[in-house]
């Protein structure tokens, strides 16, 4: 059994698709500690990629972003279940690297995360955090791919959330 499970979440419904699996882990007689991690990225997502360095990143208040991330993780911890030993973690930086660093720091036996289902050009341009984590963590990684309905609904939900 796993003693410590790291669950990276980005605030999207797609990333939360892993939560039913995590809930099942948390209902066993020897429930693992669950570390919910949210990585706050201070730069425009494309600014980290070569050739996009000229993009001006909007001014961000990292303290505000971190506070919002902590609030989000506390809400998710409550959803995972009262019997689960859930610990929220907020990291700042590039998602893949920070997820791997968080797994090392907390001594995770397993990383459980969702994929966003990107393929082709989207994956080439934006990369794959899940791919990075699998290649660099040195730990078992449980990847959950949301069902096709969730993948189709996500762009519409994201567009509706834009101000």
N, C-alpha and C positions, 0 to 999 in steps of 0.2 A: 504494500500500500504506500501511498505518497504521504509524507509528513507535511510538506510545504509546497503549495501550488501558487504560482504567480499568474495572475489574470490581467493582461494588458487591455485597457479599454480606451477608446478615443472619443467617447461621448455619443457615438452613433448607434442606431438600432442594429446595424450590421455587426458592430463589435460585440454587442450584448447578446448575440445569438449563441455564444458559448455558455451563457449563464445557466441554462437548464442542465448542462453536463456538470458544471461546477456545483450546482445545488445537489445533484445526486452524490457527488463526492462528499459533500458536507452533511449528508444524512446517515453515513455509516457509523458504526459503533466507535471506530477510531477516526474521527473526522480530522482532516488535515487543517493546518493553518492556511488561510487563503489570503494572499496579498493582492489587493486590487491596485493596479498602477495606472496612472494617467500621466502621459508625458505632455508637458506644456512646451510648445515650440515658439520661441520668441520671434522668429523670422517668417517672412512669406515662405510658404512651402517650397516654392521653386528656387528661392534664393540660395539654397544649399547646393544646388546642382550647377556644375560647370557650365558657363555660357549664360547663366541667368543671374550672375552676381550684380548686374547693373539694375535689377529690379529694386525699386525703393520699397523697403518694408514699412508698413504703417507703424506709427509709434504705438507701442504696447506697454501696458502697465503689468509687468510680470506678477506683482503681488496680487492684483485683481484676478488675473488668469489663474493663479495658483489657488486662490481662495475659492473661485468658482469650481475648479477641479476637485478640491477637497469636499465641497458640498455635494457635488455629483457623486463622488465615491462613497460618501456616507449614505446617500439615498440607495445606491446599488448594494451596499453592504446590508442594509435592511431588507432588500429584496432577496438576497442570497439566503437569508433565513436567520432567525434568532439563535439556532443551534450551531451555526457556522462561526468559526473563529476568524472573522474577516478583519483585515488590517489595511486601511487606505494608505497609499504612497503616492506622492506627487513628485515627479522629476521634471527637470527643465533641460531641453536640448533636442537632439535628433532622435526620433522615435525608436528606431531599431537599436541604436547604440545604448540608449537609456534603458530599454527593456532588458537587454543582455546584462547591463550593469546592475539593474535592480534584482535580477535573478541571482546573480553572484552574491550581492550584498545580503540578501535574505536567505541564501542557501536553498533556493527552490529545487525540489526534486523533479518538478514538472512545470512546464509553461503551457497554459491552456488559452488559446486565442482563436478568434474568428478571422477568416480571410474576407477580403472585400470582393473577391471574384473578378478582379481585373485581369484582362488578357490582352494580348496584342500590343497595340501602340500605347494604350493607357498604362499598362504595366511597364513598358519600356521607358516611357517619359516619367512617370511618377514613382517607379520602382515598386518593390513589394516589401513591406515591413516584415511580413510573415516569412518571406524567403530569407531575409537578412537574419532574423532570429533563428531560424532552422540552421543556417550555415555557421553562425557565430556563437551560439549559446553553449554548446557542449552538453546540453541537457535534452531529455525527451520533450518533444513539443506535440501537444494535441491540437490539431487544426480542425476547426469546424467551419464548413462552408454553409452559409445561410441558404435556405431554399430559394428556388428561382423566383417565387412571388416576392420575397423580401428584397432580392436584388433588383427587381423591376420597380418596386415601390420606393426604394431608397432615394433615387434622384428626384422624384416628385416630392418626397417629404423634405429633402434638403432645400429644394427650390421654394417650397411653401414657407420654410423657416427663415428665409432671407428677408431682411427688412426692405 
